[in-house]
Structure formats: C-alpha cells, structure tokens
Amino acid sequence: MSKTIFKICPEALWREAEKRGSFNGAPIDLAGGFIHFSTADQVRETAAKHFAGQSGLLLVAIDESRLGGALKYEVSRGGALFPHLYAPLDLSAVSWVKPLPIGSDGAHSFPDLTS
C-alpha cells in the first residue's frame, strides 16, 4: 500500500499548476529549493502553524510512491522527518484535491485523509 502525503496550497496557485500539468511550488517552496509536504500526522499542525486564518486553500493528496528519488524525508519542525520534493510535482501523482475551509472554531476543517 502506498503512502499518501499532503500539500496545503492556495486555490489560485493550484489551478495555475493544473493548467501547466505540474506544480513548481508556492513561494516558500521556491525560496527553500524544494516542495514542502506533510504526512497525515503532520498536516493539521502545518495548517495551524503556517496557514492560520487563511481561506481559499486546497488540500492536495499525493501518492508518494509516484515521486521517485526526488522525495527525501528530512528533519524539520521539532526534529520530525518531513517529506520534501526536490523536483516539480507531476500532477499524475495527485490522488485527490479537496477544499480546506475554515470551520466555525476558526481552525481548518479537514476532510477524511484516507479517501
């Protein structure tokens, strides 16, 4: 069974990527030289830390087995290993894209991460 990793992305930026057929990254990714992803266990904290209060976001699920050797797990926040992609994301690796709305409690309301 392949593992799913996640990218939180502004909808407008993702729709541009869909037109091109690949995602080169958000500004933070371009500055760092790789595309930042989160595992299912990390993605809620990523949303709270880096996207608090932001609307118009999408949650993108990626099949990590489709990314090859350009995907590296590296130490990041709190010493945890985070998936980083050192190449553009080919959209054929995307399993699904879903809205990531802000809930009534002010936090992002996540869809089921397993489907």
Contact map, one row per residue, 1 for C-alpha under 8 A:
1110000000000000000000000000000000000000000000000000000000000000000000000000000000000000000000000000000000000000000
1111000000000000000000000000000000000000000000000000000000000011100000000000000000000000000000000000000000000000000
1111100000000000000000000000000000000000000000000000000000000011100000000000000000000000000000000000000000000000000
0111110000000000000000000000000000000011000000000000000000001111000000000000000000000000000000000000000000000000000
0011111000000000000000000000000000001111000000000000000000001111000000000000000000100000000000000000000000000000000
0001111100000000000000000000000000001111001000000000000000111100000000000000000000000000000000000000000000000000000
0000111110000000000000000000000000011100000000000000000000111100000000000000000000000000000000000000000000000000000
0000011111000000000000000000000000001000000000100000000011110000000000000000000000000000000000000000000000000000000
0000001111101100000000000100000000000000000000000000000011110000000000000000000000000000000000000000000000000000000
0000000111111100000000000000000000000000000000000000000111000000000000000000000000000000000000000000000000000000000
0000000011111110000000000000000000000000000000000000000111000000000000000000000000000000000000000000000000000000000
0000000001111111000000000000000000000000000000000000000000000000000000000000000000000000000000000000000000000000000
0000000011111111100000000100000000000000000000000000000000000000000000000000000000000000000000000000000000000000000
0000000011111111110000100000000000000000000000000000000001000000000000000000000000000000000000000000000000000000000
0000000000111111111000000000000000000000000000000000000000000000000000000000000000000000000000000000000000000000000
0000000000011111111100000000000000000000000000000000000000000000000000000000000000000000000000000000000000000000000
0000000000001111111111110000000000000000000000000000000000000000000000000000000000000000000000000000000000000000000
0000000000000111111111100000000000000000000000000000000000000000000000000000000000000000001000000000000000000000000
0000000000000011111110000000000000000000000000000000000000000000000000000000000000000000000000000000000000000000000
0000000000000001111111100000000000000000000000000000000000000000000000000000000000000000000000000000000000000000000
0000000000000000111111100000000000000000000000000000000000000000000000000000000000000000011000000000000000000000000
0000000000000000110111110000000000000000000000000000000000000000000000000000000000000001111000000000000000000000000
0000000000000100110111111000000000000000000000000000000000000000000000000000000000000001111000000000000000000000000
0000000000000000100001111100010000100000000000000000000000000000000000000000000000000011100000000000000000000000000
0000000000000000000000111111110001100000000000000000000000000000000000000000000000000001100000000000000000000000000
0000000010001000000000011111110000100000000000000000000000000000000000000000000000000000000000000000000000000000000
0000000000000000000000001111111000000000000000000000000000000000000000000000000000000000000000000000000000000000000
0000000000000000000000001111111100000000000000000000000000000000000000000000000000000000000000000000000000000000000
0000000000000000000000001111111111110000000000000000000000000000000000000000000000000000000000000000000000000000000
0000000000000000000000011111111111100000000000000000000000000000000000000000000000000000000000000000000000000000000
0000000000000000000000000011111110000000000000000000000000000000000000000000000000000000000000000000000000000000000
0000000000000000000000000001111111100000000000000000000000000000000000000000000000000000000000000000000000000000000
0000000000000000000000000000111111100000000000000000000000000000000000000000000000000100000000000000000000000000000
0000000000000000000000001000110111110000000000000000000000000000000000000000000000011110000000000000000000000000000
0000000000000000000000011100110111111000000000000000000000000000000000000000000000011111000000000000000000000000000
0000001000000000000000000000100001111100000000000000000000000000000000000000000001111000000000000000000000000000000
0000111100000000000000000000000000111110000000000000000000000000000000000000000001111000000000000000000000000000000
0000111000000000000000000000000000011111111001000000000000000000000000000000000001100000000000000000000000000000000
0001110000000000000000000000000000001111111000000000000000000000000000000000000001100000000000000000000000000000000
0001110000000000000000000000000000000111111100000000000000000000000000000000000000000000000000000000000000000000100
0000000000000000000000000000000000000111111100000000000000000000000000000000000000000000000000000000000000000000000
0000000000000000000000000000000000000111111111000000000000000000000000000000000000000000000000000000000000000000000
0000010000000000000000000000000000000111111111100000000000000000000000000000000000000000000000000000000000000000000
0000000000000000000000000000000000000001111111110000000000000000000000000000000000000000000000000000000000000100000
0000000000000000000000000000000000000000011111111000000000000000000000000000000000000000000000000000000000000000000
0000000000000000000000000000000000000100011111111110000000000000000000000000000000000000000000000000000000000000000
0000000100000000000000000000000000000000001111111111000000000000000000000000000000000000000000000000000000010000000
0000000000000000000000000000000000000000000111111111000000000000000000000000000000000000000000000000000000110000000
0000000000000000000000000000000000000000000011111111000000000000000000000000000000000000000000000000000000000000000
0000000000000000000000000000000000000000000001111111000000000000000000000000000000000000000000000000000000000000000
0000000000000000000000000000000000000000000001111111110000000000000000000000000000000000000000000000000000000000000
0000000000000000000000000000000000000000000000111111110000000000000000000000000000000000000000000000000000110000000
0000000000000000000000000000000000000000000000000011111000000000000000000000000000000000000000000000010001100000000
0000000000000000000000000000000000000000000000000011111110000000000000000000000000000000000000000000010000000000000
0000000000000000000000000000000000000000000000000000111110000000000000000000000000000000000000000001110000000000000
0000000001100000000000000000000000000000000000000000011111000000000000000000000000000000000000000011100000000000000
0000000111100000000000000000000000000000000000000000011111100000000000000000000000000000000000000011100000000000000
0000000111100100000000000000000000000000000000000000000111110000000000000000000000000000000000001111000000000000000
0000011110000000000000000000000000000000000000000000000011111000000000000000000000000000000000001111000000000000000
0000011110000000000000000000000000000000000000000000000001111100000000000000000000000000000001111100000000000000000
0001111000000000000000000000000000000000000000000000000000111110000000000000000000000000000001111000000000000000000
0001111000000000000000000000000000000000000000000000000000011111000000000000000000000000000011110000000000000000000
0111100000000000000000000000000000000000000000000000000000001111111000000000000000000000000011100000000000000000000
0111100000000000000000000000000000000000000000000000000000000111111100100000000000000000000010000000000000000000000
0110000000000000000000000000000000000000000000000000000000000011111100000000000000000000000000000000000000000000000
0000000000000000000000000000000000000000000000000000000000000011111100000000000000000000000010000000000000000000000
0000000000000000000000000000000000000000000000000000000000000011111111100000000000001000100010000000000000000000000
0000000000000000000000000000000000000000000000000000000000000001111111100000000000000000000000000000000000000000000
0000000000000000000000000000000000000000000000000000000000000000001111110000000000000000000000000000000000000000000
0000000000000000000000000000000000000000000000000000000000000000001111110000000000001110000000000000000000000000000
0000000000000000000000000000000000000000000000000000000000000001001111111000000000111100000000000000000000000000000
0000000000000000000000000000000000000000000000000000000000000000000011111100000000111100000000000000000000000000000
0000000000000000000000000000000000000000000000000000000000000000000000111110000011110000000000000000000000000000000
0000000000000000000000000000000000000000000000000000000000000000000000011111000111110000000000000000000000000000000
0000000000000000000000000000000000000000000000000000000000000000000000001111101111000000000000000000000000000000000
0000000000000000000000000000000000000000000000000000000000000000000000000111111111000000000000000000000000000000000
0000000000000000000000000000000000000000000000000000000000000000000000000011111100000000000000000000000000000000000
0000000000000000000000000000000000000000000000000000000000000000000000000001111100000000000000000000000000000000000
0000000000000000000000000000000000000000000000000000000000000000000000000011111110000000000000000000000000000000000
0000000000000000000000000000000000000000000000000000000000000000000000000111111111000000000000000000000000000000000
0000000000000000000000000000000000000000000000000000000000000000000000001111001111100000000000000000000000000000000
0000000000000000000000000000000000011110000000000000000000000000000000001111000111110000000000000000000000000000000
0000100000000000000000000000000000011110000000000000000000000000000000111100000011111000000000000000000000000000000
0000000000000000000000000000000001111000000000000000000000000000000000111100000001111100000000000000000000000000000
0000000000000000000000000000000001111000000000000000000000000000001001110000000000111111100000000000000000000000000
0000000000000000000000000000000011100000000000000000000000000000000001110000000000011111000000000000000000000000000
0000000000000000000000010000000001100000000000000000000000000000000001000000000000001111100000000000000000000000000
0000000000000000000001111000000000100000000000000000000000000000000000000000000000001111110000000000000000000000000
0000000000000000000001111000000000000000000000000000000000000000001000000000000000001011111010000000000000000000000
0000000000000000000011100000000000000000000000000000000000000000000000000000000000000001111111000000000000000000000
0000000000000000010011100000000000000000000000000000000000000000000000000000000000000000111111000000000000000000000
0000000000000000000000000000000000000000000000000000000000000000000000000000000000000000011111000000000000000000000
0000000000000000000000000000000000000000000000000000000000000111011000000000000000000000111111100000000000000000000
0000000000000000000000000000000000000000000000000000000000011110000000000000000000000000011111111000000000000000000
0000000000000000000000000000000000000000000000000000000000011110000000000000000000000000000011111000000000000000000
0000000000000000000000000000000000000000000000000000000000011100000000000000000000000000000001111100000000000000000
0000000000000000000000000000000000000000000000000000000001111000000000000000000000000000000001111110000000000000000
0000000000000000000000000000000000000000000000000000000001110000000000000000000000000000000000011111000000000010000
0000000000000000000000000000000000000000000000000000000111100000000000000000000000000000000000001111100000000000000
0000000000000000000000000000000000000000000000000000001111100000000000000000000000000000000000000111110000011110000
0000000000000000000000000000000000000000000000000000001110000000000000000000000000000000000000000011111000011100000
0000000000000000000000000000000000000000000000000000111000000000000000000000000000000000000000000001111111111000000
0000000000000000000000000000000000000000000000000000000000000000000000000000000000000000000000000000111111111000000
0000000000000000000000000000000000000000000000000000000000000000000000000000000000000000000000000000011111100000000
0000000000000000000000000000000000000000000000000000000000000000000000000000000000000000000000000000011111100000000
0000000000000000000000000000000000000000000000000000100000000000000000000000000000000000000000000000011111110000000
0000000000000000000000000000000000000000000000010001100000000000000000000000000000000000000000000000011111111000000
0000000000000000000000000000000000000000000000110001000000000000000000000000000000000000000000000001111001111100000
0000000000000000000000000000000000000000000000000000000000000000000000000000000000000000000000000001111000111110000
0000000000000000000000000000000000000000000100000000000000000000000000000000000000000000000000000001100000011111100
0000000000000000000000000000000000000000000000000000000000000000000000000000000000000000000000000101000000001111100
0000000000000000000000000000000000000000000000000000000000000000000000000000000000000000000000000000000000000111111
0000000000000000000000000000000000000001000000000000000000000000000000000000000000000000000000000000000000000111111
0000000000000000000000000000000000000000000000000000000000000000000000000000000000000000000000000000000000000001111
0000000000000000000000000000000000000000000000000000000000000000000000000000000000000000000000000000000000000001111
